[in-house]
Structure formats: structure tokens, C-alpha cells
């Protein structure tokens, strides 16, 4: 397993150095990018094949259980999709005059994308919470360079906004991590400082007051990174101004990383902070995030911004599922994370293609796509129905399971509010989407610009979000003690801890 981890951590930075310093031609750069991602994909596949979810891998620096293996698979899948579609996308951007000096731009983009995925792999593999914070801060720096890639005024403004807001959030997360460290020093001494496994084993010994304070800072801090309200203001601008490939990686991969880090910390804080406080906090932020996203979805005119606010909606749903604290809801959150990542990458890529075809981002000027650009329209329609949570897409099952778990656990108010808000999102996206597809064409497009590799890659991502029927059956009474089988947390008795804490609080 260690060999696979070292390969996973060595190949992307090596490719980045070669892309910047070797002076390869454009074709060689593209194939270097693709072959590196393919090698990483093979490595992850071998890791997943040899990995036993019931027996996490542990060494001095790395830790792998079912949770981070799940997120590694998500990020690797998007990594492969981004590399195999990059050539067509960058070529179209260069033809449209967005990028100048194609070879230089391509080398710089590939290097940044490799480093971006590399930093996310570090976040997922390290077992020390301090190193995890350092790695997620590194993702901020690399992704900022990707957002500003075009060097337009709007892109630079979005980048600075992203840096400032996320820096505040990351500083709050650092403060929460330091409070957790001092809680460990007070209760356990300085041995194995901020080791996730050590803290998890001795979580009941931590000071409740200090863990509650750490909880507040950590939820707001890492919630900022995920795009959770009220620290979400960077998200619409960053997603809209970044290249569409970058937007898809930000929404699908980086969001999943942030949720992962949040989960890691919550497991430690739950026994002493209390399930009641944690659940109330997470459900409040979840409903607030979705509520802020809904009106912007309804009135939005920018084709990429509407997807950005849709990402906020889905982040709120995942946070709500975590806040329920049941085995059933956590399984649904993992399914939602996976399906949302795949579908949102497809939608952002298609949104970028639509902008290239119609030379505008204003949805009011884009009509008649079914007739004018049928291939693009097919993917746009399928992705739109998928992100709305309509069957047979995975988001239908995950949303249904999360809502069902909320009502089952007695969160009637939050569940009812979310259903009403989700209806608003459904109306807004359907209205804008169907207008783009069916109305009479008002602007002549350049034609279907999807490349030969784009269609199979995007189709594969959409098909991967359709789970088999046997994995989508709802159990009437899921076992609350079987959290060891969770795809999100092997070996962690999440539900049992929550119920024990709640009963002791009563």
C-alpha cells in the first residue's frame, strides 16, 4: 500500500515540473498530462482492489480507511476526466482568442492542474490534522492560480475575493485546530500531537468547553472552503470566472475534500461537544446555505453562476445529511458527494462549451440548442435533470435518503424547509434550462464543438451516477450499530456515539 501512496504523491509534481521546465511541444504536453493521470488512475484502482475497508491502513504519516478511499476515487475520476478533455477545451479557448500563446498556456495549465490534484491527495492521505490543514491551505494557493488563469480583470477580481474570504475561513479552521491541540495537551499531554487516530481513541477525555469552541471555528472555517453560507461569497465569482475545467474540479473535487476534512474533525469533537449542539449547528448552516442559493438560482442570467449556486444548494444538502448523525444519512451523503461531483463536472464543461459555441454567458441570449447544437443540448439536458435529482440519477436516491433520514430522526422543521427550498431550485433551473433548449434561436452558434474524446468521457461520468437497482433499496430499519460498514467511516461508531451523547445529555 505504501508503494501505491508514494507513486500517487510523486507522479503529479514530477509531471508539473516537466510541463513547466522541459520545453516539450504541445502534443507531448497533452500526452504527458494524460499518461500521468492514467498512471495515477491505475495506481488508485490497484489501491482500491487491495484495500480492505474493515482494516484501515496505518503508518507513521498516512492513514487510509473507507472514507478517504471513497473521496480519492472521486477525485481521481474527475482528474482523469479533466486531463482527457483538456486538449479539446484549451484548443477551443485558443481559437476563440481567450488564450494566447497556446504552448505556454498549456504547460502552465497542466502544471497547475497536476499540483492542484496533488495537494488534494495529500489532504486525503495524511493522518495528522495539522498537516491536513497545511495541505488544504495549499489547495487554496494552487486553485487561486487556476481561477486567475485567463488574467482578465473579472478573473483577477474573483481570485482576490477567493483568496481573502478563504484565507479568513482557513485561519478560523487553524484557530479551531489550535484549540483542539490545547485540549489534547490539557487532557492527554503532547504525545502524538493532532494525530487523528490518537485523538479519536481518546476523544471522550477532551475538555467539553474547548471542543465546543473548536467545533464552532472548524465548522465555519472548513465550511468556508466548501462554500457553506455565510462565508460563501467567493464561490459564485470563482466558479464563473475560472476556466470551465477548473470550475468542475472546484465544485466536484475541492468541495468533496472540504467535506472530508470537516467529517474527520467532527468525529473527534462529537463525543464531548455533544450531538445536540453539533446537529443544530450543522442543520442551521445547511438550511441557510440552501436558502441563500435559491433566489439567485431563480433570477440568475449567467450560465456558470447558476451552476455555482446549484453547488451551494448541494453543499447544504450534504451538510444537512451529516447533521442528522445516522448511518443511513451518512451513506446517503457519500452517495450524494459522488453523484454531485460527476454531474457537476459534466455541467460545467458543457457550460464552457455553450459559451464557446454562442460567444455569450447570458442565458437570455441562448435558445434553440436542441436544433442548433444537438450533442451539447443532450448532455446539458441530461446533466440538468441529474443535478435536479430526477431518476435514475444517483442524486435522486441520495436526496431522497437524506430527506427521509431527517424526518426519521425527528428533524421535521429543517426537513420541511429544505423540501420547500429544493422546489424553488427545481423551478428555477427547469425554467432557464428549458428556455435554452426549446425557445426559438436568437443567436447563431458556431455549431457543435464537442471533440471526439469529450463525448465518451462525459457520457461515462453521467452513466457512473446511475447506481444499480440493488444498491438503491431503502431499508425500513437500518442498523444504527453497523456504522463500521459505512462508506464514510470504517471502524467509527458514529451513530452509537451520537445516541449515547444525546441520552447522557437528557
Secondary structure by P-SEA (a helix, b strand, c coil): caaaaaaaaccaaaaaaaaccccccaaaaaaaaaaaaaaaaaaaaaaaaaccccbbbbcccccccaaaaaaaaaaaaaaaaaaaaaaaaaaaaaaaccccaaaaaaaaaaaaaaaaaaaaaaaaccccaaaaaaaaaaaaaaaaaaaaccccaaaaaaaaaaaaaaaaaaaaaaaaaaaaaaaaaacccccccccaaaaaaacccccaaaaaaaaaaaaaaaaaaacccccccccaaaaaaccaaaaaaaacaaaaaaaaaaaaaaaaacccccaaaaaaaaaaaaaaaaaaaaaaaaacccaaaaaaaaaaaaaaaaaaaaaaccaaaaaaaaaaaaaaaaaaaaaaaaaaaaaaaccccccccccccccccaaaaaaaaaaaaaaacccccaaaaaaaaaaaaaaaacaaaaaaaaaaaaaaaaaaaaaaaaaacccccccccccccccaaaaaaaaaaaaaacccccccccccccccccccccccccccaaaaaaaaaaaaac
